[in-house]
Amino acid sequence: MNRRKVLIVTGAAAAAGVAALVAERAVRDRGGPDRPAGVPVGPFGADSTAEEVTAGLDLSGKVALVTGVNSGLGAETLRVLTLRGAHVLGTARTLEKATAACAAAGDRATPFALELTDFDSVVACAAAVRREGVVLDMLVCNAGIMALPQLEQVNGLEKHFVTNHLGHFLLVNRLLDRVVAAPQGRVVVVSSRGYLWAPPGGIEFDNLSGERGEYDPNRAYGQSKLANGLFSLELARRLGRTRATSNSVHPGIIRTNLGRHFPRWKKLLSEVIGWSFMKSIPAGAATQCYVATNPRLAGVSGRYFINCNPEIPGGRMEDAALAAKLWAVSEELTRPWLGSVDAS
Ligand SMILES: NC(=O)c1ccc[n+]([C@@H]2O[C@H](COP(=O)([O-])OP(=O)(O)OC[C@H]3O[C@@H](n4cnc5c(N)ncnc54)[C@H](OP(=O)(O)O)[C@@H]3O)[C@@H](O)[C@H]2O)c1
């Protein structure tokens, strides 16, 4: 990159950081974010850690499946849920990685291989989980990728959409009866405020290959994270007559391995100014741990949480028609692996 380009992107990124801080200030000034009616607001916030939001809870006897436990937020979620007594079924892309990630939790964690871009692997993981003969009190769809620099595809579909959305869509559907069978099963889908980067129409159903137009890493990530939120919304609707719930979360901005595909200038920038707005990993994992475990949220479903509290999201995140269409298209795309699914 030449000097001029470096200056432009650095300036743009710095401006984006400042814009984020200004937006946060504006929210504070108008008395906080918009909250959905009827959803409890708790005492926790942006700085609360996963340990703090679960303090005093006894999760013994409960089982949680968490995807992506070998890194970042998934590793912290595994650590804290097992600390509180839950048994965690921890997935990683290989059994070796999952085994290493689960080791510190001793007999409180069981490793599973799950490669979300390989639907045979997703089906095999679900089958292995079913053989455990347990119900799932929590299913945390955490694993994800961000900002692949070039267009990558899996079986002709854009890779963020496959990894972040379709793989989890298939996993959840293959295990949904296990969630519904729990006393109060909870699906927690880790989305992102990056959903705001999705294309103007939301999900480009006529361009799921990503081949049309110029590839934009943020837009591809944004579309997949919008898909995460819409999936949770439609799942909540379908779970309506059960005790089970589904919610999505934005964990904040946290320095994890998620930025591994960022260009060097962006990595450098996050080192230099990241301290001013980034959360620690323990704080980043707090919202998903809170939504997965807090007793006051029993029955709360179809909501979006940030900083351990519910917020009304913007954009297309609450577009029920789009969510229903996404579900139908996702069913078609995973049909050979889906099997028959009945959540009721
Ligand atoms: N960090 C943030 O600022 C931030 C902000 C908003 C939302 N999020 C969301 O938070 C979640 C966790 O991200 P993180 O920040 O903890 O990132 P991370 O440290 O990179 O962890 C991501 C996890 O996902 C796994 N993964 C990636 N591709 C996979 C695949 N094809 N199949 C199965 N597992 C796969 C990774 O496994 P490998 O290590 O083997 O690749 C890793 O375990 C993601 O959904 C992300 O979108 C994060």
The ligand as an SDF file (V2000), in Angstrom:
LIG
                    3D

 48 52  0  0  0  0  0  0  0  0999 V2000
  -14.2970  -10.2540   18.7740 N   0  0  0  0  0  0  0  0  0  0  0  0
  -15.1990   -9.3250   18.4780 C   0  0  0  0  0  0  0  0  0  0  0  0
  -14.9230   -8.0950   18.5170 O   0  0  0  0  0  0  0  0  0  0  0  0
  -16.5920   -9.7160   18.0810 C   0  0  0  0  0  0  0  0  0  0  0  0
  -17.5360   -8.6930   17.8300 C   0  0  0  0  0  0  0  0  0  0  0  0
  -18.8220   -9.0480   17.4530 C   0  0  0  0  0  0  0  0  0  0  0  0
  -19.1560  -10.3870   17.3150 C   0  0  0  0  0  0  0  0  0  0  0  0
  -18.2090  -11.3550   17.5520 N   0  0  0  0  0  0  0  0  0  0  0  0
  -18.6090  -12.7550   17.3600 C   0  0  0  0  0  0  0  0  0  0  0  0
  -18.1570  -13.5170   18.4460 O   0  0  0  0  0  0  0  0  0  0  0  0
  -17.9920  -14.8790   18.0530 C   0  0  0  0  0  0  0  0  0  0  0  0
  -16.7070  -15.4310   18.6240 C   0  0  0  0  0  0  0  0  0  0  0  0
  -15.6320  -14.7670   17.9980 O   0  0  0  0  0  0  0  0  0  0  0  0
  -14.2370  -14.4760   18.7240 P   0  0  0  0  0  0  0  0  0  0  0  0
  -14.1030  -13.0040   18.7760 O   0  0  0  0  0  0  0  0  0  0  0  0
  -14.0900  -15.2630   19.9670 O   0  0  0  0  0  0  0  0  0  0  0  0
  -13.2400  -14.9880   17.5750 O   0  0  0  0  0  0  0  0  0  0  0  0
  -12.1060  -16.1160   17.5660 P   0  0  0  0  0  0  0  0  0  0  0  0
  -11.1940  -15.9500   18.7140 O   0  0  0  0  0  0  0  0  0  0  0  0
  -11.5210  -16.0550   16.1900 O   0  0  0  0  0  0  0  0  0  0  0  0
  -12.9280  -17.4780   17.7330 O   0  0  0  0  0  0  0  0  0  0  0  0
  -13.7170  -17.9690   16.6820 C   0  0  0  0  0  0  0  0  0  0  0  0
  -13.9710  -19.4390   16.8800 C   0  0  0  0  0  0  0  0  0  0  0  0
  -14.7280  -19.9180   15.7670 O   0  0  0  0  0  0  0  0  0  0  0  0
  -14.0960  -21.0770   15.2490 C   0  0  0  0  0  0  0  0  0  0  0  0
  -14.3570  -21.2840   13.8290 N   0  0  0  0  0  0  0  0  0  0  0  0
  -14.0060  -20.5080   12.7930 C   0  0  0  0  0  0  0  0  0  0  0  0
  -14.3580  -21.0860   11.6330 N   0  0  0  0  0  0  0  0  0  0  0  0
  -14.9540  -22.2520   11.9510 C   0  0  0  0  0  0  0  0  0  0  0  0
  -15.5100  -23.3030   11.1960 C   0  0  0  0  0  0  0  0  0  0  0  0
  -15.5010  -23.2900    9.8640 N   0  0  0  0  0  0  0  0  0  0  0  0
  -16.0270  -24.3700   11.8390 N   0  0  0  0  0  0  0  0  0  0  0  0
  -16.0230  -24.4180   13.1870 C   0  0  0  0  0  0  0  0  0  0  0  0
  -15.5160  -23.4610   13.9680 N   0  0  0  0  0  0  0  0  0  0  0  0
  -14.9690  -22.3830   13.3510 C   0  0  0  0  0  0  0  0  0  0  0  0
  -12.6090  -20.8120   15.4730 C   0  0  0  0  0  0  0  0  0  0  0  0
  -11.8560  -21.9950   15.3120 O   0  0  0  0  0  0  0  0  0  0  0  0
  -10.3160  -21.8880   14.8100 P   0  0  0  0  0  0  0  0  0  0  0  0
   -9.5730  -21.1680   15.8720 O   0  0  0  0  0  0  0  0  0  0  0  0
   -9.9010  -23.3160   14.6520 O   0  0  0  0  0  0  0  0  0  0  0  0
  -10.3390  -21.1570   13.4970 O   0  0  0  0  0  0  0  0  0  0  0  0
  -12.6720  -20.2780   16.8920 C   0  0  0  0  0  0  0  0  0  0  0  0
  -12.8090  -21.3250   17.8030 O   0  0  0  0  0  0  0  0  0  0  0  0
  -18.0590  -14.8640   16.5090 C   0  0  0  0  0  0  0  0  0  0  0  0
  -19.3170  -15.3510   16.0980 O   0  0  0  0  0  0  0  0  0  0  0  0
  -17.9370  -13.4090   16.1500 C   0  0  0  0  0  0  0  0  0  0  0  0
  -18.5890  -13.0620   14.9430 O   0  0  0  0  0  0  0  0  0  0  0  0
  -16.9540  -11.0440   17.9450 C   0  0  0  0  0  0  0  0  0  0  0  0
  1  2  1  0
  2  3  2  0
  2  4  1  0
  4  5  1  0
  4 48  2  0
  5  6  2  0
  6  7  1  0
  7  8  2  0
  8  9  1  0
  8 48  1  0
  9 10  1  0
  9 46  1  0
 10 11  1  0
 11 12  1  0
 11 44  1  0
 12 13  1  0
 13 14  1  0
 14 15  2  0
 14 16  1  0
 14 17  1  0
 17 18  1  0
 18 19  2  0
 18 20  1  0
 18 21  1  0
 21 22  1  0
 22 23  1  0
 23 24  1  0
 23 42  1  0
 24 25  1  0
 25 26  1  0
 25 36  1  0
 26 27  1  0
 26 35  1  0
 27 28  2  0
 28 29  1  0
 29 30  1  0
 29 35  2  0
 30 31  1  0
 30 32  2  0
 32 33  1  0
 33 34  2  0
 34 35  1  0
 36 37  1  0
 36 42  1  0
 37 38  1  0
 38 39  2  0
 38 40  1  0
 38 41  1  0
 42 43  1  0
 44 45  1  0
 44 46  1  0
 46 47  1  0
M  CHG  2   8   1  16  -1
M  END
$$$$
